Amino acid sequence: MTRPRLIVTDLDGTFLNATGGISAVNAAAVARAAECDVPFVVATGRPSRWLGELAELDFLPLVIVSNGAGVFDLSTNSYVRTHPIEAALALDVVRLLRQAIPGLTFGVEMGPVFGREHATPSGEEGSPWTVTATIEELVGAHAPPLKLLGFHTELDSDALAGIAKPLVGELLEVTHSLSSVFQGLVEISAPGITKASALAHLCAELGIAASEVAAFGDMPNDITMLEWAGMPFVVANAHPTMLDGRYPVIGHHDEDGVGRAILELLG
């Protein structure tokens, strides 16, 4: 197989193991990419404040965060680009979804700040970067949201996305990934903003074609990135819809699947 000119990977469930750590094999794969002068890029649904695991890796410091709504430079601890949701549109979508899905509550990612409604379940409640208010106050009084999050305590993420996509998918970008904390989570970004859009912009700046990119993922929020890249792979523990034969399957995330695949690609 042709050696890629750029490698991009999702974090949770893909590059990170079940404990949220980076294995020795995966770290060695990143080091090998650096030796080969192949940029190693992270593309995650995580916000910029959840990147501590990457601190010791030798890789391109530009991280695609919030499903492509931001590109964060770890070397300067600042955003290079953001693509927020227009406030009025975000509130229109909130109203539509609330009418269709009783019990749905919302949070918003606003760069370093996380905003949540009072009833929204969140492990970040009480943290110094969390603001609790009504959704109207959060969207109107703070920075425009990079990502709108819909939470439900009875419906799972697949069910939420199945309702939300037909309803608001023409207005905003709707996706999901499974959550170990909340029963259901749907993730919403500005129109056309995905991991793929951010990756395409970055690769254009680097002069790298889609056909030269190896991409690794595990969840529906990775699909656009995998479809864009010329060398897509999914881990064996991926969401069932990702294991339908569209993409080559590599090892489980707890068995260094991404690291071993990278080492094989780079030789």
C-alpha positions as CSV (number, residue, x, y, z in Angstrom):
1,M,0.0,0.0,0.0
2,T,1.2,3.5,-0.8
3,R,2.6,5.4,2.2
4,P,0.3,8.2,3.3
5,R,1.4,11.8,3.4
6,L,-0.8,12.6,6.3
7,I,-2.4,10.5,9.1
8,V,-5.6,11.6,10.9
9,T,-7.3,9.8,13.7
10,D,-10.3,10.2,16.0
11,L,-9.5,9.9,19.8
12,D,-12.1,8.2,21.9
13,G,-12.8,4.6,21.0
14,T,-10.2,4.8,18.2
15,F,-6.7,6.1,19.2
16,L,-7.3,6.1,22.9
17,N,-7.9,2.8,24.8
18,A,-10.9,2.1,27.0
19,T,-9.2,3.9,30.0
20,G,-8.7,7.0,27.9
21,G,-5.0,6.4,27.6
22,I,-2.4,6.2,24.8
23,S,-0.7,2.8,24.6
24,A,3.1,2.4,24.0
25,V,2.4,1.0,20.5
26,N,0.2,4.0,19.6
27,A,2.8,6.5,20.9
28,A,5.5,4.7,19.0
29,A,3.4,5.0,15.8
30,V,3.1,8.8,16.3
31,A,6.9,8.9,16.8
32,R,7.4,6.9,13.6
33,A,5.2,9.3,11.7
34,A,7.4,12.1,12.9
35,E,10.5,10.3,11.7
36,C,8.9,9.8,8.3
37,D,7.9,13.5,8.1
38,V,4.3,12.5,7.9
39,P,2.0,14.9,9.7
40,F,-0.1,13.2,12.4
41,V,-3.4,15.0,13.0
42,V,-6.1,14.4,15.6
43,A,-9.8,15.1,14.7
44,T,-12.1,14.7,17.6
45,G,-15.5,15.6,18.8
46,R,-13.9,16.8,22.1
47,P,-13.7,20.4,23.0
48,S,-10.3,22.1,23.2
49,R,-10.2,21.8,27.0
50,W,-10.2,18.0,26.8
51,L,-6.8,17.5,25.0
52,G,-4.5,16.8,28.0
53,E,-3.8,13.3,26.9
54,L,-1.9,14.7,23.8
55,A,0.6,16.8,25.7
56,E,3.6,14.4,25.4
57,L,3.1,13.4,21.8
58,D,5.3,14.6,19.0
59,F,2.8,15.5,16.3
60,L,1.3,18.4,14.4
61,P,-0.1,20.7,17.1
62,L,-3.2,21.7,15.1
63,V,-6.1,19.6,16.5
64,I,-9.5,19.5,14.8
65,V,-11.9,19.8,17.7
66,S,-15.7,19.9,18.2
67,N,-16.3,17.8,15.1
68,G,-14.6,20.3,12.9
69,A,-16.1,23.5,14.3
70,G,-12.6,24.6,15.5
71,V,-8.9,24.0,14.9
72,F,-6.9,24.4,18.0
73,D,-3.2,25.1,18.2
74,L,-1.8,23.2,21.3
75,S,1.6,25.1,20.9
76,T,-0.1,28.5,21.6
77,N,-3.2,27.2,23.4
78,S,-5.4,29.2,21.1
79,Y,-7.9,28.7,18.2
80,V,-6.6,29.0,14.6
81,R,-10.1,28.8,13.1
82,T,-13.7,28.6,14.4
83,H,-17.0,28.0,12.6
84,P,-19.7,28.8,15.1
85,I,-23.5,28.4,14.7
86,E,-25.4,31.6,14.1
87,A,-27.2,32.3,17.3
88,A,-30.7,32.8,15.9
89,L,-30.5,29.6,13.9
90,A,-29.3,27.7,17.0
91,L,-32.3,28.8,18.9
92,D,-34.7,28.0,16.1
93,V,-33.3,24.4,16.0
94,V,-33.6,24.2,19.8
95,R,-37.3,25.0,19.6
96,L,-37.9,22.5,16.8
97,L,-36.1,19.7,18.6
98,R,-37.7,20.4,21.9
99,Q,-41.2,20.2,20.3
100,A,-40.3,16.9,18.7
101,I,-38.4,15.3,21.5
102,P,-39.9,15.9,25.0
103,G,-37.3,15.7,27.7
104,L,-34.5,17.0,25.5
105,T,-32.1,19.4,27.3
106,F,-29.2,21.3,25.8
107,G,-25.6,22.3,26.2
108,V,-23.4,24.5,24.1
109,E,-19.6,24.3,23.5
110,M,-18.2,27.9,23.3
111,G,-14.5,27.4,22.9
112,P,-13.0,27.1,26.4
113,V,-16.5,27.5,28.0
114,F,-19.2,24.9,28.3
115,G,-22.8,26.1,28.8
116,R,-25.6,24.0,30.1
117,E,-29.2,24.3,31.0
118,H,-30.1,23.7,34.6
119,A,-31.6,20.3,33.8
120,T,-28.9,19.1,31.5
121,P,-26.9,16.2,32.9
122,S,-23.2,16.9,32.8
123,G,-20.1,15.7,34.5
124,E,-18.7,19.2,34.2
125,E,-21.3,20.8,36.5
126,G,-19.6,23.0,39.0
127,S,-16.3,23.2,37.1
128,P,-14.7,26.7,36.6
129,W,-15.3,26.6,32.8
130,T,-19.0,25.7,33.1
131,V,-21.8,28.3,32.9
132,T,-25.4,27.3,33.8
133,A,-28.3,29.3,32.4
134,T,-31.2,29.1,30.0
135,I,-30.4,28.2,26.5
136,E,-31.5,31.7,25.4
137,E,-29.1,33.3,27.9
138,L,-26.2,30.9,26.9
139,V,-26.6,31.5,23.2
140,G,-27.3,35.2,23.4
141,A,-24.9,36.4,26.1
142,H,-21.8,34.4,25.3
143,A,-19.6,33.5,22.3
144,P,-21.6,31.9,19.5
145,P,-21.7,28.1,20.0
146,L,-19.2,25.9,18.2
147,K,-21.4,22.9,18.9
148,L,-25.0,22.5,20.1
149,L,-25.5,19.4,22.3
150,G,-28.9,17.7,22.9
151,F,-29.1,15.3,25.9
152,H,-31.7,12.8,26.8
153,T,-31.9,10.4,29.7
154,E,-34.2,7.9,28.1
155,L,-33.4,7.9,24.4
156,D,-30.0,6.7,23.2
157,S,-27.8,8.5,20.7
158,D,-28.9,6.5,17.7
159,A,-32.5,7.2,18.5
160,L,-31.9,10.9,19.0
161,A,-30.0,11.3,15.8
162,G,-32.7,9.4,13.9
163,I,-35.2,12.0,15.0
164,A,-33.0,15.1,14.7
165,K,-31.5,14.5,11.3
166,P,-34.7,14.4,9.3
167,L,-36.1,17.4,11.3
168,V,-33.1,19.8,11.3
169,G,-30.5,18.2,9.1
170,E,-31.0,20.7,6.3
171,L,-30.5,23.6,8.7
172,L,-27.5,22.4,10.6
173,E,-25.0,19.5,10.6
174,V,-26.3,16.7,12.8
175,T,-24.2,13.7,14.0
176,H,-23.6,11.6,17.0
177,S,-21.2,9.3,18.8
178,L,-21.9,7.0,21.7
179,S,-21.5,8.4,25.2
180,S,-20.6,6.4,28.3
181,V,-21.9,9.1,30.6
182,F,-25.3,10.2,29.1
183,Q,-27.9,7.8,27.8
184,G,-28.3,9.9,24.6
185,L,-26.3,12.7,23.0
186,V,-26.8,14.4,19.6
187,E,-24.2,16.8,18.3
188,I,-25.0,19.7,16.1
189,S,-22.7,22.0,14.2
190,A,-22.9,24.9,11.7
191,P,-24.0,24.0,8.1
192,G,-21.4,22.0,6.3
193,I,-19.0,21.9,9.3
194,T,-17.6,18.4,9.9
195,K,-14.4,16.7,10.6
196,A,-14.0,16.3,6.8
197,S,-14.4,20.1,6.1
198,A,-11.8,21.0,8.7
199,L,-9.4,18.2,7.4
200,A,-9.9,19.3,3.8
201,H,-9.0,22.9,4.7
202,L,-5.9,21.8,6.6
203,C,-4.7,19.5,3.9
204,A,-5.2,22.2,1.2
205,E,-2.9,24.4,3.3
206,L,-0.3,21.6,3.4
207,G,-0.6,20.7,-0.2
208,I,-1.8,17.2,0.5
209,A,-4.5,15.5,-1.6
210,A,-7.4,13.5,-0.1
211,S,-6.0,10.4,-1.8
212,E,-2.8,10.7,0.3
213,V,-4.6,10.8,3.7
214,A,-5.0,7.8,6.0
215,A,-7.9,8.2,8.4
216,F,-9.1,6.2,11.4
217,G,-12.4,6.3,13.1
218,D,-15.1,4.4,15.0
219,M,-18.4,6.4,15.2
220,P,-20.9,8.2,12.9
221,N,-19.3,11.5,13.5
222,D,-16.2,10.1,11.7
223,I,-18.1,9.1,8.5
224,T,-17.5,12.4,6.6
225,M,-13.8,12.2,7.4
226,L,-13.5,8.5,6.3
227,E,-15.5,9.2,3.1
228,W,-13.1,12.1,2.3
229,A,-9.8,10.3,2.9
230,G,-8.3,8.1,0.3
231,M,-7.2,5.5,2.9
232,P,-10.0,5.1,5.5
233,F,-10.0,2.5,8.3
234,V,-12.3,1.7,11.2
235,V,-11.4,-0.1,14.4
236,A,-12.9,-3.5,15.2
237,N,-14.9,-2.0,18.1
238,A,-16.6,0.6,15.8
239,H,-20.3,1.4,15.8
240,P,-22.2,-1.4,14.1
241,T,-23.1,0.8,11.1
242,M,-19.4,1.4,10.5
243,L,-18.7,-2.3,10.1
244,D,-20.8,-2.8,7.0
245,G,-18.0,-3.4,4.6
246,R,-17.5,0.2,3.5
247,Y,-14.1,0.5,5.2
248,P,-11.2,-1.8,6.0
249,V,-11.4,-3.0,9.6
250,I,-8.2,-2.9,11.8
251,G,-7.6,-4.1,15.3
252,H,-9.7,-3.1,18.4
253,H,-8.8,0.1,20.1
254,D,-7.8,-1.8,23.2
255,E,-5.4,-3.9,21.1
256,D,-3.4,-1.0,19.6
257,G,-5.3,-1.2,16.3
258,V,-4.5,2.3,15.1
259,G,-0.9,2.2,16.1
260,R,-0.2,-1.2,14.5
261,A,-1.9,-0.1,11.3
262,I,0.2,3.1,11.2
263,L,3.4,1.2,11.7
264,E,2.4,-1.1,8.8
265,L,1.5,1.8,6.5
266,L,4.8,3.6,7.2
267,G,7.0,0.5,7.1
